[in-house]
Amino acid sequence: MGGVLNRQPVEGEVAMEEVAKHVSKDDAWLVLFGEVIDVTNFLGIHPGGQDMIMNYLGKDATADWQEIHRPEDLTKQMQHLRKMGKIQAKGGLLQWLWGRTSAPASGQTAFPKAVPETTEEDEDDEEDEEEVAAVRWTAEHEAELPPGGVFDIDELSRWDGVQLPMCIGVCHLVVDVSSSSNFVPDFGYGKLWAGKDTTFAMATVSLKADDANKFDFKLEDFSEEQSKALAGWFKHFTTKYRTVGTLKELKDWDFSSVERAAEALPITSMSKVA
């Protein structure tokens, strides 16, 4: 592991080889939009849990970050982030955020070039997305639950936050996440996992859409770290949210090892997911 630098590097000084050395909980760097960011003080308060961000230490996290975040998501966390330098010469995300919050006299700031410029049509689409209100659970929705609370993938897909309150599957259970502000339709975790099983994605800390509703794996093939991650997520979702059923596709799977590992875990920063 590389030690924390004793000085603030000048722009353009940091190489990816240096970033790759800073991958511990006490010395954590990653790259966003060409800028090297020290996220050590951010790990414990990351809304998606510490394990999610740990997966990107020493790497360029830009592509996956864009999948589930808006630029504004970091404005409240800027005091916990430290810019260490640049990989590229162009402006980066934090430069834009810091410039925006400092409100320059001109009143204008440039969005980082790494992000495609939006058109008026794009802005209209974004406004439409923001207007989509997630369906919140009411007593009437109890009657919509499948007989015996047994979901299959097709039934689970209806519980996407738009047709019905949002639910997700984790291991063999289906939980109601409709109360979470981090699970909204067509954005972030909601876009990835609404109305889907997340077991494989949770274990592998994956933000790939194809890793939801994935069943061609075996629990015993998970590494120790992946098994621990799955147990942590299972504990979080089954203690924070209401279980409303079980998933038919996983009814014959033995998740007892996950359940035992989850029972032994304390409530961690994953509780900050929502």
C-alpha positions in Angstrom: 0.0 0.0 0.0 1.2 3.5 -0.7 1.5 6.0 2.0 -0.5 9.2 2.0 1.3 12.0 0.2 2.8 14.7 2.4 1.9 17.4 0.0 -0.9 18.3 -2.5 0.4 17.2 -5.9 0.3 19.7 -8.7 -2.3 19.1 -11.4 -1.2 16.5 -13.9 1.3 14.9 -11.5 -0.5 11.7 -10.5 -0.2 8.5 -12.5 -2.7 5.6 -12.4 0.2 3.5 -11.0 0.3 5.8 -8.0 -3.5 5.8 -7.6 -3.4 1.9 -7.6 -1.3 2.0 -4.4 -3.9 3.7 -2.4 -6.5 1.0 -1.9 -6.9 0.6 1.9 -9.6 1.9 4.3 -7.0 4.3 5.8 -5.6 5.5 2.4 -8.3 5.4 -0.3 -8.0 7.0 -3.7 -10.0 6.7 -6.9 -10.5 8.7 -10.2 -13.5 10.6 -11.2 -13.6 12.5 -14.5 -9.9 12.7 -14.8 -9.3 13.8 -11.2 -7.6 11.8 -8.4 -9.8 12.0 -5.3 -8.8 10.9 -1.8 -12.1 9.4 -0.4 -10.6 8.1 2.9 -12.9 10.3 5.0 -15.9 9.5 2.8 -15.8 5.7 3.1 -17.8 5.5 6.3 -20.5 7.8 5.2 -20.9 6.7 1.6 -24.7 6.3 1.1 -24.2 3.1 -0.8 -22.1 1.5 1.9 -18.4 1.3 2.4 -18.0 -2.0 0.4 -19.5 -0.4 -2.7 -16.9 2.3 -2.9 -14.1 0.0 -1.8 -14.6 -1.9 -5.0 -13.3 1.1 -7.0 -10.3 2.1 -5.0 -7.2 2.5 -7.2 -9.4 2.6 -10.3 -11.3 5.0 -12.5 -14.8 5.0 -11.2 -16.3 7.5 -13.7 -18.4 5.2 -15.9 -20.1 3.4 -13.0 -20.5 6.6 -11.0 -22.4 8.2 -13.9 -24.8 5.2 -13.9 -26.3 5.9 -10.5 -25.4 9.5 -9.6 -26.2 13.1 -10.5 -23.4 15.6 -10.3 -25.3 17.3 -7.4 -25.0 14.2 -5.3 -21.6 15.1 -4.1 -22.2 18.7 -3.2 -23.1 17.9 0.4 -20.0 15.6 0.8 -17.3 17.8 -0.7 -15.8 18.6 2.7 -15.0 14.8 3.1 -13.2 14.6 -0.3 -9.6 15.7 -1.1 -8.4 16.4 -4.6 -4.9 14.9 -5.1 -4.3 15.9 -8.7 -5.2 15.0 -12.2 -4.8 12.1 -14.6 -5.9 14.3 -17.5 -5.4 18.0 -18.2 -9.1 18.8 -18.7 -11.4 20.1 -16.0 -12.9 17.5 -13.7 -16.0 16.9 -11.6 -14.9 18.4 -8.4 -13.5 21.4 -10.1 -16.9 22.0 -11.5 -18.6 21.4 -8.2 -16.3 23.6 -6.2 -16.6 26.4 -8.8 -20.4 26.0 -8.8 -20.7 26.3 -5.0 -18.3 29.3 -4.8 -20.6 31.2 -7.2 -18.2 33.2 -9.4 -19.1 36.7 -10.4 -19.9 35.6 -13.9 -22.4 33.2 -12.6 -21.3 30.6 -15.1 -19.2 27.4 -14.7 -18.2 24.8 -17.2 -19.4 21.3 -16.8 -16.5 18.8 -17.0 -15.7 17.8 -20.5 -15.8 14.1 -19.5 -19.6 14.5 -19.3 -21.5 14.8 -22.6 -23.1 18.2 -23.1 -26.9 18.1 -22.7 -29.3 19.3 -25.2 -32.7 21.0 -24.6 -34.3 17.7 -25.4 -32.1 15.9 -22.8 -33.0 18.5 -20.2 -36.7 17.9 -20.9 -36.2 14.2 -20.5 -34.4 14.8 -17.2 -37.3 17.0 -16.0 -39.7 14.2 -16.9 -37.7 11.7 -15.0 -37.6 13.8 -11.9 -41.4 14.2 -12.1 -41.9 10.4 -11.8 -43.0 9.9 -8.2 -42.3 6.5 -6.6 -45.4 4.6 -5.5 -45.4 4.4 -1.7 -46.9 1.4 0.1 -50.5 1.6 1.3 -52.9 -0.9 2.9 -54.5 -1.4 -0.5 -51.3 -2.9 -1.9 -51.5 -5.8 0.5 -54.2 -7.3 -1.7 -51.8 -7.1 -4.7 -49.3 -9.5 -3.1 -49.2 -12.9 -4.8 -50.8 -15.9 -3.0 -48.7 -17.0 -0.1 -46.2 -14.2 -0.8 -44.5 -16.4 -3.4 -43.1 -14.2 -6.2 -41.6 -15.3 -9.5 -39.4 -13.0 -11.6 -42.4 -11.9 -13.7 -44.4 -11.0 -10.7 -41.5 -9.3 -9.0 -41.0 -7.1 -12.1 -44.4 -5.5 -11.5 -43.1 -4.1 -8.1 -40.9 -1.5 -9.8 -42.0 1.6 -8.0 -44.2 2.7 -10.9 -46.8 0.0 -11.3 -46.6 -0.9 -7.6 -44.4 -0.1 -4.6 -40.7 -1.0 -5.3 -39.5 -4.3 -4.1 -36.2 -6.2 -4.7 -35.1 -9.8 -4.1 -32.1 -10.6 -2.0 -31.2 -14.3 -1.5 -34.5 -16.0 -1.3 -36.5 -13.1 0.1 -38.4 -10.2 -1.4 -38.3 -6.9 0.5 -40.2 -3.7 0.2 -37.8 -0.8 -0.4 -40.4 1.8 -1.4 -39.7 3.9 1.7 -36.1 4.5 0.6 -35.2 7.8 -1.0 -32.3 5.9 -2.7 -34.7 3.6 -4.6 -36.6 5.7 -7.0 -37.8 4.7 -10.5 -35.4 4.9 -13.4 -32.5 6.3 -11.4 -29.6 5.0 -9.4 -30.3 1.8 -7.5 -33.9 1.9 -8.6 -32.9 1.9 -12.2 -30.6 -1.1 -11.6 -32.6 -3.2 -9.2 -36.3 -2.2 -9.1 -38.4 -5.3 -9.3 -35.4 -7.6 -9.7 -33.4 -10.1 -7.7 -30.1 -8.6 -6.5 -28.3 -11.6 -5.0 -25.5 -11.9 -7.4 -25.1 -8.1 -7.8 -24.9 -7.7 -4.0 -22.3 -10.4 -3.6 -20.1 -9.1 -6.3 -20.7 -5.4 -5.5 -21.7 -5.0 -9.1 -23.5 -2.0 -10.8 -23.9 -3.9 -14.1 -27.5 -4.2 -15.1 -27.0 -7.7 -16.4 -26.0 -8.9 -12.9 -29.6 -8.4 -11.6 -31.9 -11.4 -12.0 -28.8 -13.6 -12.5 -29.1 -17.2 -11.3 -26.4 -19.1 -13.1 -24.0 -19.1 -10.2 -23.3 -21.1 -7.0 -23.0 -19.7 -3.5 -20.0 -21.9 -2.9 -18.1 -20.2 -5.8 -18.2 -16.8 -4.1 -14.9 -15.7 -2.6 -14.7 -15.0 1.1 -15.0 -11.3 0.5 -18.0 -11.8 -1.8 -19.8 -14.0 0.8 -19.1 -11.4 3.5 -20.5 -8.7 1.2 -23.7 -10.7 0.5 -24.2 -11.4 4.2 -23.8 -7.7 5.0 -26.4 -6.6 2.4 -28.7 -9.4 3.4 -28.6 -8.2 7.0 -29.1 -4.6 6.0 -32.1 -5.2 3.8 -33.8 -7.8 6.0 -33.5 -5.7 9.2 -34.2 -2.3 7.8 -37.0 -3.2 5.4 -40.1 -5.4 5.6 -40.0 -8.8 4.0 -43.1 -9.3 1.9 -42.5 -12.7 0.3 -40.1 -15.2 -1.1 -38.7 -15.7 -4.6 -39.8 -18.9 -6.4 -36.6 -19.1 -8.5 -34.5 -19.5 -5.3 -36.8 -21.6 -3.2 -34.5 -24.6 -3.3 -31.3 -22.8 -2.6 -29.7 -23.1 0.8 -29.0 -19.7 2.2 -28.4 -20.8 5.8 -24.7 -19.9 5.6 -25.6 -16.4 4.5 -28.1 -16.1 7.3 -25.7 -17.3 10.0 -23.0 -14.9 8.7 -25.5 -12.0 8.7 -26.6 -12.7 12.3 -23.0 -12.4 13.4 -22.5 -9.0 11.7 -23.1 -5.7 13.4 -25.1 -3.0 11.7 -22.5 -1.2 9.6 -22.3 1.8 7.3 -24.5 -0.1 4.9 -27.4 1.2 7.0 -26.7 4.5 5.3 -27.9 3.2 2.0 -31.3 4.6 2.8 
